[in-house]
Amino acid sequence: MATFNNNSNNSAALSEELAGQIGESETLGVQLRRMAKKNKLAVFSAILLILLLLSAIFAPVLTPYDAVTGNTAERLQGPSFEHWLGTDEMGRDVLTRLLYGARISLAVGIVPTLVSLIIGVALGMTAGFLGGKVDYIIMRFADVMLAFPSLLLAMVIMYTLGDGVINIFLALALVGWASVARVVRSETISLKESEYVEAARSMGMNPVKIMFRHILPNCMPSLIVLFTLNIPSAILSESSLSFLGIGIQLPNSSWGLMVNMGRQFFNQAPWISLAPSVAIMLVVLSCNFLGDGLRDVLDPHLNNQ
C-alpha cells in the first residue's frame, strides 16, 4: 500500500513539474499586451479588421438599401450624400454591396484558413511525432500539393466541383493545408525530443494525449501567426477566382465579383471597381501587419535575438 501511495505521489509531482515547465514562458495575454505597447501599427490593423467584421455582421443596420435590387433610374451615379460610394450599373448602392460582400469575402478568408489549419495540424503532428513511413507518405503528398501554384490548383478544383460558396471553401481549404503541415511537422520533431515529452512517454501517456496536451500548445504561437498571414492569401484567391468568373456568382456579392462586374464600366464609373479593390487592399495589409506584429512577440527565435 505504501509503495502504491509513493508511486501516486511521484506521478502527481511529475505531472506538476511538466505543467510548470510548459507554463514557464510568458502567457499569451502578456505577449499580446507587449505587442500593443511596441507595435502600434499591428494594433491599428487589428482594430480595423474588427471594425470591418462588425460592419459586415451589422450591414442591415448600417445601410437602408438592398444589396440585390436597385433603382435603374439611379444607375452609375457618382458618390453623393445619398450614396456615399455611388451606384453600380443596376442602380444598387455600392457601399451596401461592399458591406454585404464583406460577409462572403471575410468568411472565405477565415473559414477555409481555419479548416486548412486543422487538417495541417493533424497531419503535421502525426508525421513529425510518428516519423518513418507515415512521415514519408504525408510529406510526399504535401510536396505534391505544394508543387502546383495554389491559384491554379484552386481553379482546377472549382472547375471540377462547380461554382458556389461551399465549393470555394473546399477548394481553398484543400490548397492551403500542406504549408501548415510542414511548419507543424518541423516544430513537432524538435518538441518531441524535449524533456517533458520524454517524461510523459515514460509515464505511459497515450501518444495522442502527448501530441495534443504537450506539443500542440507549444505550436500555438506559430499557428496564430500562420492563421493571420494565410487569411489575406485566401481572400486574394477568392477575389481572383471571382474575377475570372469561376468563384462567387450572382445574386451573391463578394469583393472580387464586384471588381469583375465593374471593370466594363471602369472608364464611366471607376468607383464600382475601386471601392472593393481598396477594401481588399486594406484587409490584406491589415492581416499582414497584424501577422508581423504577432510573429515579433510570439516567435521565440526572434525574442532570443
C-alpha positions in Angstrom: 0.0 0.0 0.0 2.8 2.4 0.9 4.6 1.6 -2.4 1.3 2.4 -4.3 1.0 5.7 -2.5 4.6 6.6 -3.2 4.1 5.9 -6.9 0.9 8.0 -6.9 2.7 10.9 -5.2 5.6 10.7 -7.7 3.3 10.7 -10.7 1.4 13.7 -9.3 4.7 15.5 -8.6 5.9 14.7 -12.1 2.7 16.0 -13.7 3.0 19.2 -11.7 6.6 19.6 -12.9 5.6 19.0 -16.5 2.9 21.7 -16.2 5.4 24.0 -14.6 7.9 23.5 -17.5 5.2 24.2 -20.1 4.0 27.3 -18.2 7.4 28.9 -17.7 7.1 31.1 -20.7 5.0 34.2 -20.9 1.3 33.8 -21.2 -0.5 34.8 -24.4 -2.1 37.7 -22.7 1.2 39.1 -21.6 2.7 38.7 -25.1 -0.3 40.5 -26.7 0.0 43.4 -24.2 3.7 43.7 -25.1 2.8 43.8 -28.8 0.2 46.6 -28.1 2.9 48.7 -26.5 5.6 48.0 -29.1 3.8 47.8 -32.4 1.0 50.4 -32.8 0.6 49.5 -36.5 -0.4 45.9 -35.6 -2.9 47.2 -33.0 -4.4 49.7 -35.6 -4.6 46.8 -38.1 -6.4 44.6 -35.5 -8.9 47.4 -34.7 -9.6 48.0 -38.5 -10.2 44.2 -39.0 -12.6 44.1 -36.1 -14.5 47.2 -37.4 -14.8 45.6 -40.9 -16.0 42.4 -39.3 -18.6 44.2 -37.2 -19.7 46.3 -40.3 -20.3 43.1 -42.2 -22.3 41.5 -39.4 -24.5 44.6 -38.9 -24.8 45.5 -42.5 -28.6 45.6 -42.5 -28.5 48.1 -39.6 -25.8 50.3 -41.2 -27.4 50.8 -44.6 -31.1 51.3 -45.7 -30.6 49.9 -49.2 -31.0 46.4 -50.6 -27.9 44.7 -51.9 -29.6 42.7 -54.6 -32.3 45.0 -56.1 -31.6 48.5 -57.3 -33.2 51.5 -59.0 -32.3 51.7 -62.7 -33.1 55.4 -62.6 -30.1 55.9 -60.3 -27.6 53.7 -62.2 -24.0 54.8 -62.5 -24.4 57.8 -60.2 -21.2 59.1 -58.6 -20.6 59.4 -54.8 -23.1 61.7 -53.1 -24.8 62.3 -49.7 -27.4 59.6 -50.6 -24.9 57.1 -52.0 -21.5 57.7 -50.3 -19.7 55.4 -52.8 -22.1 55.9 -55.8 -24.2 53.3 -57.5 -23.5 50.5 -59.9 -24.8 49.6 -63.4 -28.1 48.4 -61.9 -28.6 51.3 -59.6 -27.6 49.5 -56.4 -25.7 51.3 -53.7 -22.0 50.4 -53.9 -21.4 50.9 -50.1 -24.3 48.5 -49.4 -22.9 45.8 -51.7 -19.5 46.4 -50.2 -20.8 45.7 -46.7 -22.8 42.6 -47.7 -19.9 41.4 -49.9 -17.6 41.7 -46.9 -19.6 38.8 -45.3 -18.6 36.4 -48.0 -15.1 37.8 -48.6 -14.2 37.7 -44.9 -15.8 34.3 -44.4 -13.8 33.0 -47.4 -10.7 34.3 -45.7 -11.4 32.9 -42.2 -13.3 29.5 -42.8 -11.0 27.8 -45.3 -7.9 29.1 -43.5 -9.3 27.5 -40.2 -10.1 24.3 -42.0 -6.7 24.0 -43.6 -5.1 24.8 -40.3 -7.0 21.9 -38.6 -6.0 19.5 -41.4 -2.4 20.7 -41.5 -2.0 20.5 -37.7 -3.4 16.9 -37.6 -1.3 15.6 -40.4 1.8 17.6 -39.5 1.8 16.4 -35.9 1.2 12.9 -36.9 4.1 12.9 -39.4 6.5 14.6 -37.0 5.6 12.5 -34.0 5.4 9.1 -35.6 8.1 9.5 -38.3 9.1 6.7 -40.5 6.8 5.6 -43.4 3.9 7.7 -42.0 6.1 10.8 -42.1 7.3 10.0 -45.6 3.8 9.4 -47.1 2.3 12.5 -45.6 5.2 14.8 -46.5 5.4 13.5 -50.1 1.7 14.1 -50.5 2.3 17.6 -49.1 5.1 18.1 -51.6 2.8 17.2 -54.5 0.3 19.8 -53.3 3.0 22.5 -52.9 4.4 21.7 -56.4 1.3 23.3 -58.1 0.6 27.0 -57.9 -2.2 27.4 -55.3 -4.4 29.5 -57.6 -4.1 27.1 -60.5 -4.9 24.1 -58.2 -7.9 26.0 -56.8 -9.1 26.7 -60.4 -8.9 23.0 -61.2 -10.9 22.1 -58.1 -13.5 24.8 -58.9 -13.9 23.6 -62.5 -14.4 20.1 -61.1 -16.8 20.9 -58.3 -18.6 23.9 -59.9 -19.0 27.4 -58.6 -20.6 28.3 -55.3 -19.6 29.4 -51.8 -19.2 26.0 -50.3 -17.1 24.8 -53.2 -14.8 27.8 -52.8 -14.4 26.9 -49.1 -13.4 23.3 -50.0 -11.1 24.4 -52.8 -9.1 26.9 -50.7 -9.0 24.5 -47.7 -7.6 21.7 -49.8 -5.0 24.0 -51.3 -3.8 25.5 -48.0 -3.2 22.6 -45.6 0.2 21.5 -47.0 2.2 24.5 -45.9 0.7 24.3 -42.4 1.6 20.6 -42.2 5.3 21.3 -43.0 5.6 24.0 -40.3 3.8 21.9 -37.6 5.9 18.8 -38.5 9.2 20.7 -38.1 8.1 22.0 -34.7 6.8 18.6 -33.6 10.2 17.0 -34.5 12.0 19.4 -32.2 9.5 19.3 -29.4 9.2 15.5 -29.2 12.8 15.3 -28.0 12.2 17.7 -25.2 12.4 16.6 -21.5 8.7 17.0 -20.7 7.6 14.9 -23.7 10.1 12.2 -22.8 8.8 12.3 -19.2 5.2 11.9 -20.4 6.3 8.9 -22.5 8.0 7.3 -19.5 4.7 7.7 -17.6 3.0 5.7 -20.3 0.8 8.5 -21.6 -1.1 7.9 -24.8 0.7 9.3 -27.9 -2.4 11.2 -28.9 -2.6 12.8 -25.5 1.1 13.8 -25.7 0.6 15.5 -29.1 -2.5 17.5 -28.0 -1.5 18.2 -24.4 2.2 18.9 -24.7 3.1 19.5 -28.3 0.1 21.4 -29.7 0.1 24.2 -27.0 3.7 24.9 -27.9 2.9 25.2 -31.6 0.1 27.7 -30.9 2.2 30.9 -31.4 3.3 29.7 -34.9 -0.3 28.7 -35.7 -1.7 32.1 -34.7 0.8 33.8 -37.0 0.1 31.4 -39.8 -3.6 32.0 -39.4 -3.4 35.7 -39.7 -1.0 35.6 -42.6 -3.0 32.9 -44.6 -6.3 34.9 -44.4 -5.2 37.5 -47.0 -4.0 34.8 -49.3 -7.4 33.1 -49.2 -9.2 36.5 -49.8 -6.9 37.2 -52.8 -7.5 33.7 -54.2 -11.3 34.1 -53.9 -11.1 37.6 -55.5 -9.1 36.2 -58.4 -11.5 33.2 -58.9 -14.5 35.6 -58.8 -12.8 38.0 -61.2 -12.2 35.1 -63.6 -15.9 34.1 -63.3 -15.5 30.8 -61.5 -15.9 32.0 -57.9 -18.9 33.7 -56.2 -21.8 34.1 -58.6 -24.8 36.4 -58.6 -27.1 37.2 -56.7 -24.4 36.8 -54.1 -21.9 39.6 -53.6 -18.2 39.4 -52.9 -15.4 42.0 -53.4 -13.8 40.0 -56.2 -17.1 39.7 -58.0 -17.7 43.5 -57.6 -14.3 44.2 -59.2 -15.2 41.9 -62.1 -18.7 43.3 -62.6 -17.4 46.9 -62.5 -14.4 46.6 -64.9 -16.5 47.1 -68.0 -17.7 50.4 -66.6 -14.3 51.5 -65.3 -14.0 54.5 -67.6 -17.5 55.7 -66.9 -17.9 54.7 -63.2 -14.5 53.7 -61.7 -15.9 53.8 -58.1 -17.6 50.4 -58.8 -14.3 48.6 -59.0 -12.2 50.9 -56.9 -14.2 50.6 -53.7 -13.9 46.8 -53.4 -10.3 47.0 -54.6 -9.4 49.4 -51.8 -11.3 47.1 -49.3 -9.3 44.1 -50.4 -6.0 46.1 -50.1 -6.9 47.3 -46.6 -7.8 43.8 -45.3 -4.7 42.2 -46.9 -2.3 44.9 -45.5 -4.0 44.8 -42.0 -3.7 41.0 -41.8 0.0 41.2 -42.9 0.8 43.9 -40.4 -1.0 42.1 -37.6 0.7 38.8 -38.5 4.1 40.5 -38.4 3.3 42.0 -35.0 2.2 38.7 -33.6 5.3 37.0 -35.0 7.5 39.5 -33.3 6.2 38.8 -29.9 5.3 35.1 -30.2 8.3 33.7 -32.1 10.8 32.5 -29.5 13.7 32.7 -32.1 13.1 36.4 -32.7 12.7 37.1 -28.9 16.1 35.5 -28.2 17.9 37.6 -30.7 
